[in-house]
Amino acid sequence: MTTTIALAGKGGVGKTTIAGMIIKYLVENQPGAVLAIDADPSSNLNMVLGLDLDWTVGDIRENLLAEVKQSLTASGAAMGSISGGVTKHEYLSYQIRSALAEGERFDLIAMGQPEGQGCYCAVNHNLRQVIDAISKNYRYVVIDNEAGMEHLSRRTTRDVEYLIIVSDPTQRGLVAAARIAAFRRELDIHIEQTGLVLNRLRGDMPPALEERIHELGIPLLGTIPSDDELMAFELSGRPLIELNNTSPVYAAVTRFMTQLNGSW
């Protein structure tokens, strides 16, 4: 059985960092392999995980469409065929599996650039099938999403056991979190549970923020402190997955993940 954890939040709140810490927790504390899906075109989950990234799904998708167009121009074949008798599904399956960035007990797929001009419906249908098939080989799937979570419904048909919404400790951040939480009901997939994580908190929770969180109606999973060691990693480009287990950030993620693990 595969457990899927999705993260969302407005840009700059640190959700990619939290995604990396969740993957670190799962690798170190839970059995089975982890598939990380970087579904935010502007994020760099591969850098957090210390992986080189040569190709993204966006690159593969555009190459496929170029192949189809070339085949159509050259032979007048029906739209969707590829030279050599290869189907779209076979092409995508081979290319995406080849593009997996491999770590120790975790792998990464990066979605990359969004669609350009043209019709992508058939390609996206095949992408969903391929990524769902790949996901079944992993015990956990962790998806780092863009704020609107459009990639989540376009790229997978899998149910999500937990949606973790990440916010910074500001009123504006919590407003964005509320919008994301409302948007989840419009997706074509089922989300079992949703929780909030407040990132980069300095000191105690201000009463105004605590009141606002209570009004959201989203369970607060935990708070993560601002940490100078993590900032030093960020500035040096060192992979955050190498943070020491005594890191306050990793310790905070461990606490709420241990709690969540008991509910799956």
TORKOL-4160 file (C-alpha; in steps of 0.2 Angstrom, whole numbers, padded with zeros to 4 digits, m for minus):
264
<pt num="1" X="0000" Y="0000" Z="0000"/>
<pt num="2" X="0006" Y="0017" Z="m0005"/>
<pt num="3" X="0004" Y="0032" Z="0007"/>
<pt num="4" X="0003" Y="0049" Z="m0002"/>
<pt num="5" X="0008" Y="0065" Z="0007"/>
<pt num="6" X="0005" Y="0082" Z="m0003"/>
<pt num="7" X="0012" Y="0099" Z="0003"/>
<pt num="8" X="0005" Y="0115" Z="m0003"/>
<pt num="9" X="0008" Y="0134" Z="0002"/>
<pt num="10" X="0011" Y="0150" Z="m0006"/>
<pt num="11" X="0028" Y="0154" Z="m0013"/>
<pt num="12" X="0042" Y="0157" Z="0000"/>
<pt num="13" X="0035" Y="0149" Z="0015"/>
<pt num="14" X="0047" Y="0135" Z="0015"/>
<pt num="15" X="0036" Y="0120" Z="0009"/>
<pt num="16" X="0051" Y="0113" Z="m0001"/>
<pt num="17" X="0062" Y="0113" Z="0014"/>
<pt num="18" X="0048" Y="0104" Z="0024"/>
<pt num="19" X="0045" Y="0092" Z="0010"/>
<pt num="20" X="0064" Y="0087" Z="0011"/>
<pt num="21" X="0063" Y="0085" Z="0030"/>
<pt num="22" X="0048" Y="0074" Z="0028"/>
<pt num="23" X="0057" Y="0063" Z="0016"/>
<pt num="24" X="0072" Y="0062" Z="0028"/>
<pt num="25" X="0060" Y="0057" Z="0042"/>
<pt num="26" X="0052" Y="0043" Z="0031"/>
<pt num="27" X="0069" Y="0036" Z="0025"/>
<pt num="28" X="0076" Y="0036" Z="0043"/>
<pt num="29" X="0061" Y="0030" Z="0052"/>
<pt num="30" X="0049" Y="0020" Z="0041"/>
<pt num="31" X="0052" Y="0005" Z="0030"/>
<pt num="32" X="0051" Y="0005" Z="0011"/>
<pt num="33" X="0056" Y="0017" Z="m0003"/>
<pt num="34" X="0050" Y="0035" Z="m0005"/>
<pt num="35" X="0046" Y="0044" Z="m0021"/>
<pt num="36" X="0047" Y="0063" Z="m0021"/>
<pt num="37" X="0037" Y="0072" Z="m0034"/>
<pt num="38" X="0043" Y="0090" Z="m0037"/>
<pt num="39" X="0027" Y="0097" Z="m0044"/>
<pt num="40" X="0031" Y="0116" Z="m0042"/>
<pt num="41" X="0040" Y="0123" Z="m0057"/>
<pt num="42" X="0049" Y="0136" Z="m0047"/>
<pt num="43" X="0055" Y="0124" Z="m0033"/>
<pt num="44" X="0072" Y="0115" Z="m0031"/>
<pt num="45" X="0068" Y="0099" Z="m0022"/>
<pt num="46" X="0082" Y="0091" Z="m0030"/>
<pt num="47" X="0094" Y="0103" Z="m0022"/>
<pt num="48" X="0086" Y="0100" Z="m0005"/>
<pt num="49" X="0089" Y="0081" Z="m0008"/>
<pt num="50" X="0106" Y="0083" Z="m0015"/>
<pt num="51" X="0102" Y="0075" Z="m0032"/>
<pt num="52" X="0107" Y="0080" Z="m0049"/>
<pt num="53" X="0092" Y="0083" Z="m0061"/>
<pt num="54" X="0095" Y="0081" Z="m0080"/>
<pt num="55" X="0077" Y="0080" Z="m0086"/>
<pt num="56" X="0060" Y="0085" Z="m0080"/>
<pt num="57" X="0043" Y="0078" Z="m0086"/>
<pt num="58" X="0040" Y="0095" Z="m0094"/>
<pt num="59" X="0055" Y="0092" Z="m0105"/>
<pt num="60" X="0049" Y="0074" Z="m0109"/>
<pt num="61" X="0032" Y="0080" Z="m0113"/>
<pt num="62" X="0038" Y="0094" Z="m0125"/>
<pt num="63" X="0050" Y="0081" Z="m0134"/>
<pt num="64" X="0036" Y="0069" Z="m0136"/>
<pt num="65" X="0025" Y="0083" Z="m0144"/>
<pt num="66" X="0039" Y="0087" Z="m0156"/>
<pt num="67" X="0041" Y="0069" Z="m0161"/>
<pt num="68" X="0023" Y="0067" Z="m0164"/>
<pt num="69" X="0023" Y="0083" Z="m0175"/>
<pt num="70" X="0038" Y="0078" Z="m0184"/>
<pt num="71" X="0030" Y="0061" Z="m0188"/>
<pt num="72" X="0014" Y="0069" Z="m0194"/>
<pt num="73" X="0024" Y="0081" Z="m0205"/>
<pt num="74" X="0035" Y="0067" Z="m0212"/>
<pt num="75" X="0022" Y="0054" Z="m0216"/>
<pt num="76" X="0005" Y="0061" Z="m0214"/>
<pt num="77" X="0002" Y="0048" Z="m0200"/>
<pt num="78" X="m0012" Y="0050" Z="m0188"/>
<pt num="79" X="m0009" Y="0062" Z="m0174"/>
<pt num="80" X="m0002" Y="0053" Z="m0159"/>
<pt num="81" X="0009" Y="0041" Z="m0168"/>
<pt num="82" X="0028" Y="0041" Z="m0166"/>
<pt num="83" X="0041" Y="0035" Z="m0178"/>
<pt num="84" X="0046" Y="0017" Z="m0175"/>
<pt num="85" X="0029" Y="0011" Z="m0170"/>
<pt num="86" X="0031" Y="0017" Z="m0152"/>
<pt num="87" X="0015" Y="0023" Z="m0143"/>
<pt num="88" X="0014" Y="0038" Z="m0132"/>
<pt num="89" X="0012" Y="0028" Z="m0117"/>
<pt num="90" X="0028" Y="0018" Z="m0120"/>
<pt num="91" X="0038" Y="0033" Z="m0124"/>
<pt num="92" X="0033" Y="0042" Z="m0108"/>
<pt num="93" X="0035" Y="0027" Z="m0097"/>
<pt num="94" X="0053" Y="0024" Z="m0104"/>
<pt num="95" X="0058" Y="0042" Z="m0103"/>
<pt num="96" X="0051" Y="0046" Z="m0086"/>
<pt num="97" X="0058" Y="0030" Z="m0078"/>
<pt num="98" X="0075" Y="0035" Z="m0086"/>
<pt num="99" X="0074" Y="0052" Z="m0079"/>
<pt num="100" X="0071" Y="0047" Z="m0061"/>
<pt num="101" X="0085" Y="0055" Z="m0050"/>
<pt num="102" X="0090" Y="0041" Z="m0038"/>
<pt num="103" X="0095" Y="0043" Z="m0020"/>
<pt num="104" X="0097" Y="0031" Z="m0005"/>
<pt num="105" X="0080" Y="0024" Z="m0003"/>
<pt num="106" X="0072" Y="0039" Z="m0011"/>
<pt num="107" X="0070" Y="0044" Z="m0030"/>
<pt num="108" X="0064" Y="0060" Z="m0037"/>
<pt num="109" X="0053" Y="0065" Z="m0052"/>
<pt num="110" X="0052" Y="0084" Z="m0056"/>
<pt num="111" X="0037" Y="0090" Z="m0066"/>
<pt num="112" X="0046" Y="0105" Z="m0073"/>
<pt num="113" X="0039" Y="0118" Z="m0084"/>
<pt num="114" X="0020" Y="0120" Z="m0087"/>
<pt num="115" X="0012" Y="0117" Z="m0103"/>
<pt num="116" X="0014" Y="0128" Z="m0118"/>
<pt num="117" X="0003" Y="0131" Z="m0132"/>
<pt num="118" X="m0006" Y="0117" Z="m0140"/>
<pt num="119" X="m0017" Y="0102" Z="m0135"/>
<pt num="120" X="m0010" Y="0092" Z="m0120"/>
<pt num="121" X="m0025" Y="0082" Z="m0115"/>
<pt num="122" X="m0020" Y="0066" Z="m0122"/>
<pt num="123" X="m0002" Y="0068" Z="m0116"/>
<pt num="124" X="m0008" Y="0072" Z="m0098"/>
<pt num="125" X="m0019" Y="0057" Z="m0098"/>
<pt num="126" X="m0004" Y="0046" Z="m0102"/>
<pt num="127" X="0007" Y="0055" Z="m0089"/>
<pt num="128" X="m0006" Y="0052" Z="m0076"/>
<pt num="129" X="m0006" Y="0033" Z="m0080"/>
<pt num="130" X="0013" Y="0032" Z="m0080"/>
<pt num="131" X="0016" Y="0042" Z="m0064"/>
<pt num="132" X="0002" Y="0032" Z="m0055"/>
<pt num="133" X="0011" Y="0016" Z="m0061"/>
<pt num="134" X="0028" Y="0021" Z="m0055"/>
<pt num="135" X="0021" Y="0027" Z="m0038"/>
<pt num="136" X="0014" Y="0010" Z="m0034"/>
<pt num="137" X="0032" Y="0004" Z="m0032"/>
<pt num="138" X="0035" Y="0015" Z="m0017"/>
<pt num="139" X="0029" Y="0014" Z="0001"/>
<pt num="140" X="0027" Y="0033" Z="0002"/>
<pt num="141" X="0025" Y="0047" Z="m0011"/>
<pt num="142" X="0028" Y="0065" Z="m0006"/>
<pt num="143" X="0022" Y="0078" Z="m0018"/>
<pt num="144" X="0029" Y="0096" Z="m0017"/>
<pt num="145" X="0015" Y="0106" Z="m0025"/>
<pt num="146" X="0013" Y="0124" Z="m0032"/>
<pt num="147" X="0001" Y="0135" Z="m0022"/>
<pt num="148" X="m0014" Y="0131" Z="m0033"/>
<pt num="149" X="m0011" Y="0112" Z="m0033"/>
<pt num="150" X="m0016" Y="0111" Z="m0051"/>
<pt num="151" X="m0002" Y="0098" Z="m0054"/>
<pt num="152" X="m0010" Y="0087" Z="m0041"/>
<pt num="153" X="m0026" Y="0084" Z="m0050"/>
<pt num="154" X="m0018" Y="0084" Z="m0067"/>
<pt num="155" X="m0003" Y="0073" Z="m0063"/>
<pt num="156" X="m0011" Y="0059" Z="m0052"/>
<pt num="157" X="m0027" Y="0050" Z="m0049"/>
<pt num="158" X="m0021" Y="0044" Z="m0033"/>
<pt num="159" X="m0030" Y="0048" Z="m0016"/>
<pt num="160" X="m0020" Y="0059" Z="m0004"/>
<pt num="161" X="m0019" Y="0052" Z="0014"/>
<pt num="162" X="m0013" Y="0069" Z="0020"/>
<pt num="163" X="m0012" Y="0087" Z="0013"/>
<pt num="164" X="0000" Y="0097" Z="0023"/>
<pt num="165" X="m0002" Y="0116" Z="0020"/>
<pt num="166" X="0013" Y="0126" Z="0025"/>
<pt num="167" X="0012" Y="0144" Z="0030"/>
<pt num="168" X="0024" Y="0157" Z="0037"/>
<pt num="169" X="0019" Y="0165" Z="0054"/>
<pt num="170" X="0009" Y="0180" Z="0046"/>
<pt num="171" X="m0009" Y="0185" Z="0044"/>
<pt num="172" X="m0006" Y="0185" Z="0025"/>
<pt num="173" X="0001" Y="0168" Z="0025"/>
<pt num="174" X="m0014" Y="0161" Z="0034"/>
<pt num="175" X="m0026" Y="0170" Z="0022"/>
<pt num="176" X="m0017" Y="0161" Z="0008"/>
<pt num="177" X="m0017" Y="0144" Z="0018"/>
<pt num="178" X="m0036" Y="0146" Z="0020"/>
<pt num="179" X="m0038" Y="0149" Z="0001"/>
<pt num="180" X="m0028" Y="0133" Z="m0003"/>
<pt num="181" X="m0038" Y="0123" Z="0010"/>
<pt num="182" X="m0054" Y="0129" Z="0001"/>
<pt num="183" X="m0047" Y="0125" Z="m0016"/>
<pt num="184" X="m0044" Y="0106" Z="m0011"/>
<pt num="185" X="m0062" Y="0103" Z="m0013"/>
<pt num="186" X="m0062" Y="0107" Z="m0031"/>
<pt num="187" X="m0049" Y="0094" Z="m0035"/>
<pt num="188" X="m0053" Y="0078" Z="m0044"/>
<pt num="189" X="m0045" Y="0067" Z="m0031"/>
<pt num="190" X="m0049" Y="0062" Z="m0013"/>
<pt num="191" X="m0040" Y="0070" Z="0001"/>
<pt num="192" X="m0042" Y="0061" Z="0018"/>
<pt num="193" X="m0035" Y="0073" Z="0030"/>
<pt num="194" X="m0028" Y="0091" Z="0030"/>
<pt num="195" X="m0017" Y="0099" Z="0042"/>
<pt num="196" X="m0007" Y="0116" Z="0044"/>
<pt num="197" X="0011" Y="0118" Z="0048"/>
<pt num="198" X="0017" Y="0135" Z="0054"/>
<pt num="199" X="0035" Y="0138" Z="0048"/>
<pt num="200" X="0049" Y="0149" Z="0054"/>
<pt num="201" X="0041" Y="0154" Z="0070"/>
<pt num="202" X="0052" Y="0165" Z="0081"/>
<pt num="203" X="0048" Y="0162" Z="0100"/>
<pt num="204" X="0030" Y="0159" Z="0106"/>
<pt num="205" X="0015" Y="0159" Z="0095"/>
<pt num="206" X="0007" Y="0177" Z="0095"/>
<pt num="207" X="m0011" Y="0177" Z="0102"/>
<pt num="208" X="m0018" Y="0185" Z="0086"/>
<pt num="209" X="m0010" Y="0171" Z="0075"/>
<pt num="210" X="m0017" Y="0158" Z="0087"/>
<pt num="211" X="m0034" Y="0165" Z="0086"/>
<pt num="212" X="m0033" Y="0166" Z="0067"/>
<pt num="213" X="m0028" Y="0148" Z="0065"/>
<pt num="214" X="m0042" Y="0143" Z="0076"/>
<pt num="215" X="m0054" Y="0152" Z="0064"/>
<pt num="216" X="m0047" Y="0143" Z="0049"/>
<pt num="217" X="m0054" Y="0126" Z="0055"/>
<pt num="218" X="m0038" Y="0117" Z="0050"/>
<pt num="219" X="m0029" Y="0107" Z="0063"/>
<pt num="220" X="m0012" Y="0114" Z="0067"/>
<pt num="221" X="0000" Y="0099" Z="0066"/>
<pt num="222" X="0015" Y="0109" Z="0073"/>
<pt num="223" X="0026" Y="0124" Z="0072"/>
<pt num="224" X="0044" Y="0124" Z="0065"/>
<pt num="225" X="0056" Y="0137" Z="0072"/>
<pt num="226" X="0067" Y="0148" Z="0063"/>
<pt num="227" X="0085" Y="0141" Z="0063"/>
<pt num="228" X="0102" Y="0148" Z="0059"/>
<pt num="229" X="0109" Y="0132" Z="0055"/>
<pt num="230" X="0097" Y="0129" Z="0041"/>
<pt num="231" X="0100" Y="0146" Z="0034"/>
<pt num="232" X="0119" Y="0142" Z="0034"/>
<pt num="233" X="0115" Y="0126" Z="0023"/>
<pt num="234" X="0104" Y="0137" Z="0012"/>
<pt num="235" X="0117" Y="0150" Z="0009"/>
<pt num="236" X="0131" Y="0137" Z="0006"/>
<pt num="237" X="0120" Y="0126" Z="m0006"/>
<pt num="238" X="0123" Y="0111" Z="0005"/>
<pt num="239" X="0108" Y="0098" Z="0004"/>
<pt num="240" X="0096" Y="0101" Z="0018"/>
<pt num="241" X="0094" Y="0082" Z="0019"/>
<pt num="242" X="0111" Y="0082" Z="0027"/>
<pt num="243" X="0105" Y="0092" Z="0042"/>
<pt num="244" X="0109" Y="0084" Z="0059"/>
<pt num="245" X="0095" Y="0075" Z="0067"/>
<pt num="246" X="0097" Y="0087" Z="0082"/>
<pt num="247" X="0092" Y="0101" Z="0071"/>
<pt num="248" X="0077" Y="0110" Z="0078"/>
<pt num="249" X="0069" Y="0110" Z="0061"/>
<pt num="250" X="0070" Y="0092" Z="0059"/>
<pt num="251" X="0065" Y="0088" Z="0077"/>
<pt num="252" X="0049" Y="0098" Z="0074"/>
<pt num="253" X="0045" Y="0089" Z="0058"/>
<pt num="254" X="0049" Y="0072" Z="0067"/>
<pt num="255" X="0036" Y="0077" Z="0080"/>
<pt num="256" X="0022" Y="0080" Z="0069"/>
<pt num="257" X="0026" Y="0066" Z="0057"/>
<pt num="258" X="0027" Y="0053" Z="0072"/>
<pt num="259" X="0010" Y="0059" Z="0077"/>
<pt num="260" X="0003" Y="0057" Z="0059"/>
<pt num="261" X="0011" Y="0040" Z="0056"/>
<pt num="262" X="0000" Y="0034" Z="0070"/>
<pt num="263" X="m0016" Y="0039" Z="0060"/>
<pt num="264" X="m0012" Y="0030" Z="0044"/>
